[in-house]
Amino acid sequence: MALFGAPLTERQLLVLLAVVEEHVRTREPVGSRVVQERYGVMASTATIRNEMAELEQAGYLQQPHTSAGRIPCDVAYRLYVNCLASQRRPATRALPWLQAEYRRLGSQPHELLRATSRLLARATAHPAVVTEPPATNVQVIALNLQPVSASTVMLSYKTSDNQEHSHLLRSDVPLTAEAVRALSATLQRLHVGRELSALAAVSASSVQRQLGELQAPEDLLAGIRAAAAADEESAVYVDGTSYILDQPEFEERSRLKQLMQTLDEDAALRQVMHDATETTDVVVTIGAEHRHPGMRGCSLVASAYSVHGGRGAVGVLGPTRMDYAQIMDIVEYTARQLTETFAQTQTSDH
């Protein structure tokens, strides 16, 4: 879910966008004089400082320490990305070396996806993730949750390829039979008739609206996501994780550990990339917008590609202070080139 703060005046918006761009460029807190001189905001430095103070009170900016300039909060990056998206045209960036590699590997799908993660990481100096579409567009045709004990349920579902799956799942929160029945009915309404990949990305927000006053147990939903993702058996390619070490935002050991653990979990990566496969737009998820806790210190820029009727996604991970304009262009371009390469390969096979 996107973050939003208080409405801004035209001058506040100009100041905020200037702070974001300058902080992305320098990694340093941004002062009023830089906003005035480099970004041409037509106001005195005292007026700009007042505007920055109001932006801080509204939750868009923060001041690392007294007398320092300001740095953006997640909601500032969201507003910045929304402004970029409203002005963007389809990416025209050309990466000849990417095209050359695609021509060389076009007839080797798995090698092509593996190369994409490597080349995308190199082009952006950030970790890159590429998810493979499911082998077939398998749909869930029946689903049931059955209580086994106060903390254990059995998830059973059947898919359109005539496969039956069962998983014993545990919850740290005691579950009543009524709560399990309600969650089972909700999952049936939301996911029977949809692709298995949607179940692998089920979220608390999507089921909570249906459950009303009953609380959706997040650990149980995480178990459902992991089970469905394991059954999906689509590959995930990750490259460039060492670039994380170049970012000062991840110098804190606990934050780095959370992100590295997430990058080691294929099911978690499929989940965070799933939203991109359901739209033709470039999807940007920033900080606290992530459903997965291990991702809340970073941003993801992702876009879908198509192959043989299925959809996978390519994406770049980095700190919330990333060059969104450049990375959105590179990710969109890469996804489009990947789609075109697969289409050409399919045509030549016929």
ABEGO torsion letter per residue (X at the ends): XBBBBBBBBAAAAAAAAAAAAAAAAAGBBBBAAAAAAAAGBBBBAAAAAAAAAAAAAAGABBBABBGBBBBBBAAAAAAAAAAAAAABBBBABBBAAAAAAAAAAAABAAAAAAAAAAAAAAAAGBBBBBBBBBABBBBBABBBBBBABAABBBBBBBBAAGBBBBBBBBBABBBBAAAAAAAAAAAAAAABGBBAAAAAABBAAAAAAAAEABBBBAAAAAAAAAAAAAAAGBBBBBBGAAAAAABAAAABAAAAAAAAAAAABAAAAAAAAAAAAABABBBBBBEAABABAAAAABBBBBBBBBBGGBBBBBBBBBBABBBAAAAAAAAAAAAAAAAAAAAAAAAAAX
